[in-house]
Amino acid sequence: MLEKIKETADFIRSATAVTPEIGIVLGTGLGGLVKEIDISDVLPYKDIPNFPVSTVKGHEGQLIFGILGGKAVVAMQGRFHYYEGYSMQEITFPIRVLRSLGIRLLILSNAAGGVNPDFEIGDLMIIRDHINLMGDNPLIGRNDKELGPRFPDMSDVYDKRVIRQATKIARHHNINFQVGVYAAVSGPTFETPSEYKYLRIIGADAVGMSTVPEAIVSRHMLLPCFAVSVISDLGVEGKIVEITHDDVIDAASLVEPRMTLVIREMIASLDLLPVGAGPALASQNE
């Protein structure tokens, strides 16, 4: 894997002069954040050695390099999913490449179903913790200590300082938000009513089919991580309706401007520290 990471990172460096400080993964229906980026380079996944290719509607499949909030960023406009047939290692390979390129913060986004009865469609949920129900883990197999420890601690996956800054920005703009637990399932089926009920019983506030593999690998590499869900449908008794992937895209797209505002201002307000050097981030505005 190290050889593949180096090969891919070297190719990307040859194609852009941008050295990204922050990596952003844009989930279903949330690719419009790229409109806020002062774009320098665009690299289609199909042209990048060893990269998977997005196969799902709502995931454009390209790396966007540029400036956002005064910082150099790389955005993945489209991610990869377990249900597409990729292995966990393939899904998370791009995150390892982004770390090799020099990012010091990973921002993840997704569209999710709300299982907390206090949630409404259109809420933003800042993820404070997760439950992995995907039946797999990207760290299974031989561990390379150059990438991270054999048994990484998972007690603090989502950076608390970044969460505090994001909530401060959301409150300032009167944006309705929640803070909760994200449960990841394999998909590609949406959940049954009984599965929604089960997820709520075990402590989930929202459910989706992504994000957790990337967060695990981020933690493995001691890379600070922040994640946010857009609640695109509800898995709450009495509010469950038939849903399609297009419905999820449409609902996420409506909320995207609010998510974009929070992420843009959050990026602008954070002083980044070296990965693994004590506290992950220092906030200019705390």
N, C-alpha and C positions, 0 to 999 in steps of 0.2 A: 504493500500500500504506500509506503514512503516514497518509493520510486515513482509510482503513478502520481502522487500528490506533487512531487517535484516537477515531473514532466508537464503536468497541467498548469501549475503555477508559473513555470518558466514561459510557457506558451502565452499565457494571459499577460505577463509582464511585457512580452515583446509586442503586444497588440495595444497597450495603453500606457500612457505616462502617469496615470493616476495611481497613487499608493493609498489604498483605502484605509481609513481609520475605523469605519463602522460598516458592518454588513447587515443588510435588510432582506428578509424573505417575505415576499408578498403572496398572500394566500388567495383563495378563490374569490374572484370579483373585486380584488383589492389592488390590482395592478396600476391604478390611476395615480398612485403616489409618485410615479416617475415624472408626471407633469410638473412636479415641484422641484425636480432635480435639474440643475444646470449641467446638461449632459455633455460629456466629452467623447465617450466611446460606447458603442453597442456591439456586444458579441453574442450571436445566436448560439444556443447550446450545441446545435448540430455541428458547429465548426470548432468546438473545443475538445481536445483530446481527452478521452476517458469519461466525459460528462454524459449522464443519461439525457434523454430527451423527453420533454413534457408531452403527455398524451391526453390531457384533460382540458375540456373547455374552460376558459377563464384563466388559463395559465399560458402566457405568450411564449415563454421558453427562450429568454435571453438575459444576459448580464448587462446591467446599465451602470456605467461609471460616470461620476461627476461630483458636483458640490451641492450639498443640502444643509441648510442651517449653518453655513460657514465651515463645514467639515467635509473632507473627502469621503465619499461613500461608494459602495458597490451594492446594487440592488438585484436580487434574483426575481425577475418578473416571471413568476411561475416556479413551483416546487415539484418535488417527486413524492409519490405515495406508495405505501406498501401494497395497496390493492391494485396498482398498475402492474404488479409482477416483479418489481425491483426488490432486491434484498435490502435489509436494513443498512448494510455497509454502502450500497450504491446510493440509497436515499441520502445518507449523511456525508458522502464523499465531498460534495461541493462545500460543505461547512468546513471541513478540514482544509480544503484548498483556500477558502477565504481567510482562514486563520494563518495559513502559510504566506498569504499576500500581505498580512500585517494588521488585520482588523483587531480592535481592542474592545469592541462591544458587538454583540449579535442581537438584532431585533427581529422577532418572529411575529407574524400575524396570520390569522385564520378566520374563517367563517365557522360558526359553531351553533349547535342547538342548545337552547337554554333548558335546564331541568330544575332550576331553582324557581319556585312559584312566585318569587318577588321580581323576577326578570321580565322584561318586555322585549319584543322584536325591535331592533334598532339600538339596544344598549351596547355600550362598549364594556367588555370585561377584561380588566387587567389581571393576568394570571399570577397568582402567588404560589401555586403548587400544582402538581399534577398526579394523576393515577394512570399508570401504564397498563392497559388491558389489551394491548395489541398482540400478545402471545409471543413476542420476540423482543430482542434487545440488540442495538447496534454494536454493543461491546462483546457479544458472544464470539468466542474464537480466541486464537492466540493474541495476547496483548503485547503491543510494542511500547515499551516504557518511554520512548521518545515522543509518543503521542499523548501519554497520560498513564496514571496508575492502574493497576489490575483491578482494584476495588475502590472506585471513586465514591466519596461521600456525597449523598444527595439531600442533605438536610437544608441546603440553601441554594437551590438551583437558580432561582429568579432573583436578580440583584435588588436588594431592598432599597438602596439609595436611588436607583433609577425609578423604582415603583413610586417612591415618595415624590419624586420630581414630576412624574407623569400625573399623579393624582392632584398635585398642586396646580398644574397647568389646566387640567380638565375643570377643576373647581373655578379657576379664574375666568374661564370662558363659559361657565354655566352648562357644561357638557355633562349629560347624564351618564354615569359610569358605575360599574360594579367592580369589586375585587373578589376573585374566587378561584375555585379549583377546576382544572380542566381534565377531563377523562379522555384518553385516546383509545379508540377502537380501530380494528383493521379495516372496516368497510368491505366492499363498497355499498352495502345495503344501509339505508337509514334504520334507526332503531325501532323495535316494536314497543308498544305501550308498557309491557312488562319490563323490557330492558331499560326504558327511561326511568321507571319506578326504582329498579335495582340500582341504577347509577346514582340516583338521589339518595337512596338509603346508605350507600357506602361513602357518601360525602362529596360527590361531584356537584358542581354548579352548572357546568356546560360539558358538551360532548362533541368530539370531532374525530377526524381521521388523519391527523398530522401533528406537527409541532413537537411532540414528545421525543421522537428519535433525534431531532436536531438539538433539542435542549440537553439531552443526555450526553451527546457528543461534545457539545459546548462545555458542559460541566467537566467532562473527562479531560479537556484541554485547558481547564482553569480559565476559560473565556467567559467574561460576564455576559449574562443573557437577560433580555427583557422580552415579554410576550404579551400580546393582546388579542382577544377574540371579539369579533363582531357577532352579536346574537342575531341570527338570520331566521330562526324558527324556534318553536317552543315544544318541548317534550314534557309538558305539564298536563296532568289529568284535566280533562274538560277543555283544553286548548290545543289538543293534537289534531292536526289536519293532514291530509295527503300532501306530500311535498315532492318537488322535482329538483334536479340540480340547477335548472334555470331559475327556479324560485329563489334558491340560495344566492346565486349570482346577483339577481336583481335586488334582493334585500341588502346584501353586502355593499353593492354599489351606491345605494342611497345613504349609507352611513359613512362611506369612505371619506368624505370631506372632513368630518369630525375627527376620525382617526388620523388623517393626514396632518391636521392642525396640531394635534397633540404630539405626534412623532416629530414633526418639523421643529416645533418649539423646544421639545425635550432635547433633541440633538444639539440645538444651538446653545442650550443652557448648561451643558455638561462639560467639565474638564476631564479628559480621559487620562488615566494613569496606566503605566505598563501592566500587562497581564501578569497576574501572579504576584504583584508587588503590593501586598497588603490590601487595603480597601480598594474595591474595583474602580470606583469613580468618585470624583469630587464635584459637587454641584456649585456653580457660580452663584446661584440664587438661594441657596439654603440658609 
